[in-house]
Amino acid sequence: MFSFKRQTGNQAENLALIYLQENDLQLIEQNYLTKCGEINIIMLDKSEQTLVFVEVRYRQNDQFISATDTVDRSTNKVN
């Protein structure tokens, strides 16, 4: 059984996936594991012939920090 946090994360990923598919992106892979970590969603934008890598971040509110502030440019650094 998944923890509440993981269940919430899965729901956020599914909502993101639905949104992306509704905007004509095609799913390539979900929860792709590498030795450096996980890529939540990999999509193909056929109109631009572009791969799109999606990191899904969920926050109940941004009172303390926004979701975008939790991702750092350095490898494997997520706050």
N, CA, C and O atoms as a GROMACS GRO file, in nm:
protein
  316
    1MET      N    1   0.083  -0.118   0.000
    1MET     CA    2   0.000   0.000   0.000
    1MET      C    3   0.088   0.125   0.000
    1MET      O    4   0.185   0.133   0.076
    2PHE      N    5   0.054   0.220  -0.084
    2PHE     CA    6   0.130   0.344  -0.094
    2PHE      C    7   0.097   0.437   0.022
    2PHE      O    8  -0.014   0.435   0.076
    3SER      N    9   0.195   0.519   0.058
    3SER     CA   10   0.172   0.619   0.160
    3SER      C   11   0.080   0.728   0.105
    3SER      O   12   0.062   0.740  -0.016
    4PHE      N   13   0.023   0.806   0.194
    4PHE     CA   14  -0.064   0.916   0.153
    4PHE      C   15   0.011   1.012   0.061
    4PHE      O   16  -0.044   1.060  -0.038
    5LYS      N   17   0.138   1.040   0.095
    5LYS     CA   18   0.220   1.131   0.014
    5LYS      C   19   0.238   1.075  -0.128
    5LYS      O   20   0.227   1.150  -0.225
    6ARG      N   21   0.264   0.947  -0.140
    6ARG     CA   22   0.284   0.886  -0.272
    6ARG      C   23   0.153   0.882  -0.349
    6ARG      O   24   0.152   0.905  -0.470
    7GLN      N   25   0.041   0.854  -0.281
    7GLN     CA   26  -0.089   0.855  -0.347
    7GLN      C   27  -0.121   0.993  -0.403
    7GLN      O   28  -0.171   1.006  -0.515
    8THR      N   29  -0.092   1.096  -0.325
    8THR     CA   30  -0.114   1.234  -0.369
    8THR      C   31  -0.025   1.266  -0.489
    8THR      O   32  -0.070   1.329  -0.585
    9GLY      N   33   0.100   1.222  -0.484
    9GLY     CA   34   0.191   1.241  -0.597
    9GLY      C   35   0.142   1.172  -0.723
    9GLY      O   36   0.149   1.228  -0.832
   10ASN      N   37   0.093   1.050  -0.707
   10ASN     CA   38   0.039   0.976  -0.822
   10ASN      C   39  -0.080   1.049  -0.883
   10ASN      O   40  -0.092   1.057  -1.005
   11GLN      N   41  -0.168   1.102  -0.798
   11GLN     CA   42  -0.284   1.177  -0.846
   11GLN      C   43  -0.240   1.302  -0.923
   11GLN      O   44  -0.296   1.334  -1.028
   12ALA      N   45  -0.140   1.373  -0.871
   12ALA     CA   46  -0.089   1.493  -0.938
   12ALA      C   47  -0.028   1.456  -1.073
   12ALA      O   48  -0.049   1.526  -1.172
   13GLU      N   49   0.047   1.346  -1.078
   13GLU     CA   50   0.105   1.301  -1.205
   13GLU      C   51  -0.003   1.265  -1.305
   13GLU      O   52   0.009   1.298  -1.424
   14ASN      N   53  -0.108   1.198  -1.259
   14ASN     CA   54  -0.217   1.160  -1.350
   14ASN      C   55  -0.290   1.284  -1.404
   14ASN      O   56  -0.326   1.287  -1.522
   15LEU      N   57  -0.311   1.385  -1.320
   15LEU     CA   58  -0.373   1.508  -1.367
   15LEU      C   59  -0.285   1.579  -1.470
   15LEU      O   60  -0.335   1.630  -1.571
   16ALA      N   61  -0.155   1.581  -1.445
   16ALA     CA   62  -0.061   1.641  -1.540
   16ALA      C   63  -0.063   1.565  -1.672
   16ALA      O   64  -0.062   1.625  -1.779
   17LEU      N   65  -0.065   1.433  -1.665
   17LEU     CA   66  -0.067   1.350  -1.785
   17LEU      C   67  -0.193   1.376  -1.867
   17LEU      O   68  -0.186   1.390  -1.989
   18ILE      N   69  -0.308   1.383  -1.801
   18ILE     CA   70  -0.434   1.411  -1.872
   18ILE      C   71  -0.427   1.548  -1.940
   18ILE      O   72  -0.467   1.562  -2.056
   19TYR      N   73  -0.376   1.648  -1.868
   19TYR     CA   74  -0.363   1.783  -1.925
   19TYR      C   75  -0.274   1.781  -2.049
   19TYR      O   76  -0.309   1.839  -2.152
   20LEU      N   77  -0.160   1.715  -2.039
   20LEU     CA   78  -0.067   1.711  -2.152
   20LEU      C   79  -0.127   1.638  -2.272
   20LEU      O   80  -0.110   1.681  -2.386
   21GLN      N   81  -0.196   1.527  -2.247
   21GLN     CA   82  -0.258   1.453  -2.355
   21GLN      C   83  -0.370   1.534  -2.420
   21GLN      O   84  -0.389   1.527  -2.542
   22GLU      N   85  -0.444   1.609  -2.340
   22GLU     CA   86  -0.548   1.696  -2.395
   22GLU      C   87  -0.491   1.807  -2.482
   22GLU      O   88  -0.561   1.866  -2.564
   23ASN      N   89  -0.362   1.836  -2.462
   23ASN     CA   90  -0.293   1.938  -2.542
   23ASN      C   91  -0.205   1.874  -2.648
   23ASN      O   92  -0.104   1.930  -2.691
   24ASP      N   93  -0.246   1.754  -2.691
   24ASP     CA   94  -0.190   1.685  -2.807
   24ASP      C   95  -0.047   1.636  -2.791
   24ASP      O   96   0.025   1.622  -2.890
   25LEU      N   97  -0.004   1.612  -2.668
   25LEU     CA   98   0.125   1.547  -2.648
   25LEU      C   99   0.102   1.398  -2.630
   25LEU      O  100   0.000   1.356  -2.574
   26GLN      N  101   0.195   1.320  -2.678
   26GLN     CA  102   0.182   1.173  -2.674
   26GLN      C  103   0.275   1.117  -2.568
   26GLN      O  104   0.393   1.152  -2.562
   27LEU      N  105   0.222   1.030  -2.483
   27LEU     CA  106   0.301   0.969  -2.377
   27LEU      C  107   0.405   0.874  -2.436
   27LEU      O  108   0.373   0.787  -2.517
   28ILE      N  109   0.529   0.893  -2.394
   28ILE     CA  110   0.637   0.801  -2.430
   28ILE      C  111   0.666   0.708  -2.312
   28ILE      O  112   0.675   0.587  -2.328
   29GLU      N  113   0.681   0.767  -2.192
   29GLU     CA  114   0.715   0.688  -2.073
   29GLU      C  115   0.672   0.764  -1.949
   29GLU      O  116   0.676   0.887  -1.945
   30GLN      N  117   0.631   0.690  -1.847
   30GLN     CA  118   0.596   0.749  -1.718
   30GLN      C  119   0.677   0.681  -1.610
   30GLN      O  120   0.693   0.559  -1.611
   31ASN      N  121   0.729   0.760  -1.516
   31ASN     CA  122   0.811   0.711  -1.405
   31ASN      C  123   0.934   0.635  -1.455
   31ASN      O  124   0.961   0.523  -1.412
   32TYR      N  125   1.006   0.698  -1.547
   32TYR     CA  126   1.125   0.638  -1.607
   32TYR      C  127   1.241   0.649  -1.508
   32TYR      O  128   1.278   0.758  -1.466
   33LEU      N  129   1.297   0.535  -1.472
   33LEU     CA  130   1.406   0.532  -1.375
   33LEU      C  131   1.542   0.531  -1.444
   33LEU      O  132   1.563   0.457  -1.541
   34THR      N  133   1.632   0.613  -1.393
   34THR     CA  134   1.770   0.615  -1.439
   34THR      C  135   1.860   0.601  -1.316
   34THR      O  136   1.811   0.604  -1.203
   35LYS      N  137   1.989   0.588  -1.336
   35LYS     CA  138   2.080   0.580  -1.222
   35LYS      C  139   2.089   0.714  -1.148
   35LYS      O  140   2.137   0.720  -1.035
   36CYS      N  141   2.044   0.821  -1.214
   36CYS     CA  142   2.046   0.954  -1.152
   36CYS      C  143   1.914   0.992  -1.087
   36CYS      O  144   1.907   1.093  -1.017
   37GLY      N  145   1.810   0.914  -1.108
   37GLY     CA  146   1.680   0.946  -1.050
   37GLY      C  147   1.566   0.908  -1.142
   37GLY      O  148   1.582   0.826  -1.232
   38GLU      N  149   1.452   0.970  -1.119
   38GLU     CA  150   1.331   0.938  -1.194
   38GLU      C  151   1.285   1.057  -1.277
   38GLU      O  152   1.290   1.171  -1.231
   39ILE      N  153   1.240   1.030  -1.398
   39ILE     CA  154   1.173   1.131  -1.480
   39ILE      C  155   1.025   1.097  -1.474
   39ILE      O  156   0.984   0.988  -1.516
   40ASN      N  157   0.945   1.188  -1.422
   40ASN     CA  158   0.803   1.159  -1.401
   40ASN      C  159   0.730   1.125  -1.529
   40ASN      O  160   0.663   1.022  -1.538
   41ILE      N  161   0.743   1.212  -1.630
   41ILE     CA  162   0.669   1.192  -1.755
   41ILE      C  163   0.757   1.234  -1.872
   41ILE      O  164   0.820   1.340  -1.868
   42ILE      N  165   0.761   1.151  -1.975
   42ILE     CA  166   0.828   1.187  -2.101
   42ILE      C  167   0.721   1.184  -2.208
   42ILE      O  168   0.653   1.083  -2.229
   43MET      N  169   0.706   1.297  -2.278
   43MET     CA  170   0.602   1.312  -2.379
   43MET      C  171   0.667   1.348  -2.512
   43MET      O  172   0.782   1.392  -2.517
   44LEU      N  173   0.592   1.330  -2.620
   44LEU     CA  174   0.634   1.373  -2.752
   44LEU      C  175   0.536   1.477  -2.802
   44LEU      O  176   0.416   1.454  -2.807
   45ASP      N  177   0.590   1.593  -2.839
   45ASP     CA  178   0.511   1.697  -2.905
   45ASP      C  179   0.535   1.680  -3.054
   45ASP      O  180   0.635   1.728  -3.108
   46LYS      N  181   0.442   1.612  -3.122
   46LYS     CA  182   0.460   1.582  -3.264
   46LYS      C  183   0.463   1.707  -3.350
   46LYS      O  184   0.535   1.711  -3.450
   47SER      N  185   0.387   1.809  -3.313
   47SER     CA  186   0.382   1.931  -3.394
   47SER      C  187   0.517   2.002  -3.398
   47SER      O  188   0.552   2.067  -3.497
   48GLU      N  189   0.593   1.991  -3.288
   48GLU     CA  190   0.725   2.055  -3.280
   48GLU      C  191   0.838   1.955  -3.296
   48GLU      O  192   0.955   1.993  -3.298
   49GLN      N  193   0.805   1.826  -3.308
   49GLN     CA  194   0.903   1.717  -3.312
   49GLN      C  195   1.002   1.732  -3.196
   49GLN      O  196   1.124   1.735  -3.214
   50THR      N  197   0.943   1.741  -3.075
   50THR     CA  198   1.022   1.768  -2.955
   50THR      C  199   0.986   1.671  -2.844
   50THR      O  200   0.868   1.643  -2.821
   51LEU      N  201   1.087   1.619  -2.776
   51LEU     CA  202   1.064   1.542  -2.654
   51LEU      C  203   1.045   1.639  -2.540
   51LEU      O  204   1.117   1.739  -2.529
   52VAL      N  205   0.948   1.611  -2.454
   52VAL     CA  206   0.918   1.697  -2.340
   52VAL      C  207   0.936   1.615  -2.212
   52VAL      O  208   0.871   1.512  -2.195
   53PHE      N  209   1.023   1.661  -2.124
   53PHE     CA  210   1.049   1.595  -1.997
   53PHE      C  211   0.977   1.673  -1.888
   53PHE      O  212   0.997   1.794  -1.874
   54VAL      N  213   0.894   1.604  -1.810
   54VAL     CA  214   0.808   1.672  -1.713
   54VAL      C  215   0.840   1.624  -1.572
   54VAL      O  216   0.838   1.504  -1.544
   55GLU      N  217   0.868   1.718  -1.485
   55GLU     CA  218   0.882   1.692  -1.342
   55GLU      C  219   0.757   1.747  -1.276
   55GLU      O  220   0.731   1.867  -1.281
   56VAL      N  221   0.679   1.660  -1.214
   56VAL     CA  222   0.554   1.701  -1.150
   56VAL      C  223   0.581   1.731  -1.004
   56VAL      O  224   0.635   1.648  -0.931
   57ARG      N  225   0.543   1.850  -0.962
   57ARG     CA  226   0.560   1.892  -0.822
   57ARG      C  227   0.424   1.932  -0.768
   57ARG      O  228   0.352   2.007  -0.834
   58TYR      N  229   0.388   1.884  -0.652
   58TYR     CA  230   0.260   1.916  -0.590
   58TYR      C  231   0.282   1.986  -0.457
   58TYR      O  232   0.364   1.943  -0.376
   59ARG      N  233   0.208   2.091  -0.436
   59ARG     CA  234   0.208   2.161  -0.308
   59ARG      C  235   0.063   2.193  -0.274
   59ARG      O  236  -0.013   2.234  -0.362
   60GLN      N  237   0.024   2.176  -0.149
   60GLN     CA  238  -0.111   2.212  -0.109
   60GLN      C  239  -0.132   2.362  -0.117
   60GLN      O  240  -0.241   2.409  -0.148
   61ASN      N  241  -0.026   2.438  -0.088
   61ASN     CA  242  -0.029   2.584  -0.101
   61ASN      C  243   0.115   2.632  -0.115
   61ASN      O  244   0.209   2.554  -0.097
   62ASP      N  245   0.130   2.758  -0.146
   62ASP     CA  246   0.266   2.811  -0.160
   62ASP      C  247   0.299   2.910  -0.048
   62ASP      O  248   0.373   3.007  -0.068
   63GLN      N  249   0.241   2.884   0.069
   63GLN     CA  250   0.264   2.971   0.184
   63GLN      C  251   0.412   2.977   0.221
   63GLN      O  252   0.464   3.084   0.256
   64PHE      N  253   0.482   2.863   0.213
   64PHE     CA  254   0.622   2.859   0.253
   64PHE      C  255   0.716   2.861   0.133
   64PHE      O  256   0.816   2.934   0.133
   65ILE      N  257   0.684   2.782   0.031
   65ILE     CA  258   0.771   2.773  -0.086
   65ILE      C  259   0.687   2.720  -0.202
   65ILE      O  260   0.601   2.634  -0.184
   66SER      N  261   0.713   2.771  -0.321
   66SER     CA  262   0.638   2.723  -0.437
   66SER      C  263   0.702   2.594  -0.491
   66SER      O  264   0.818   2.564  -0.462
   67ALA      N  265   0.626   2.521  -0.569
   67ALA     CA  266   0.676   2.396  -0.625
   67ALA      C  267   0.799   2.420  -0.711
   67ALA      O  268   0.892   2.339  -0.708
   68THR      N  269   0.801   2.528  -0.787
   68THR     CA  270   0.917   2.555  -0.875
   68THR      C  271   1.044   2.583  -0.795
   68THR      O  272   1.154   2.560  -0.844
   69ASP      N  273   1.029   2.633  -0.673
   69ASP     CA  274   1.146   2.661  -0.590
   69ASP      C  275   1.206   2.535  -0.530
   69ASP      O  276   1.313   2.542  -0.469
   70THR      N  277   1.141   2.420  -0.547
   70THR     CA  278   1.192   2.296  -0.488
   70THR      C  279   1.281   2.218  -0.583
   70THR      O  280   1.334   2.113  -0.547
   71VAL      N  281   1.298   2.268  -0.705
   71VAL     CA  282   1.383   2.201  -0.803
   71VAL      C  283   1.507   2.286  -0.825
   71VAL      O  284   1.497   2.406  -0.854
   72ASP      N  285   1.623   2.223  -0.813
   72ASP     CA  286   1.751   2.291  -0.828
   72ASP      C  287   1.816   2.246  -0.958
   72ASP      O  288   1.791   2.135  -1.003
   73ARG      N  289   1.898   2.329  -1.018
   73ARG     CA  290   1.963   2.297  -1.145
   73ARG      C  291   2.068   2.188  -1.133
   73ARG      O  292   2.096   2.118  -1.230
   74SER      N  293   2.127   2.172  -1.016
   74SER     CA  294   2.232   2.073  -1.002
   74SER      C  295   2.174   1.932  -1.004
   74SER      O  296   2.059   1.910  -0.966
   75THR      N  297   2.254   1.837  -1.049
   75THR     CA  298   2.212   1.699  -1.062
   75THR      C  299   2.169   1.641  -0.928
   75THR      O  300   2.236   1.659  -0.826
   76ASN      N  301   2.054   1.572  -0.929
   76ASN     CA  302   2.002   1.502  -0.812
   76ASN      C  303   1.974   1.593  -0.694
   76ASN      O  304   1.971   1.545  -0.580
   77LYS      N  305   1.955   1.720  -0.716
   77LYS     CA  306   1.931   1.808  -0.604
   77LYS      C  307   1.787   1.855  -0.607
   77LYS      O  308   1.751   1.945  -0.683
   78VAL      N  309   1.706   1.794  -0.524
   78VAL     CA  310   1.567   1.836  -0.508
   78VAL      C  311   1.546   1.866  -0.362
   78VAL      O  312   1.574   1.782  -0.276
   79ASN      N  313   1.497   1.985  -0.332
   79ASN     CA  314   1.477   2.027  -0.192
   79ASN      C  315   1.346   1.973  -0.139
   79ASN      O  316   1.311   1.998  -0.023
   0.00000   0.00000   0.00000
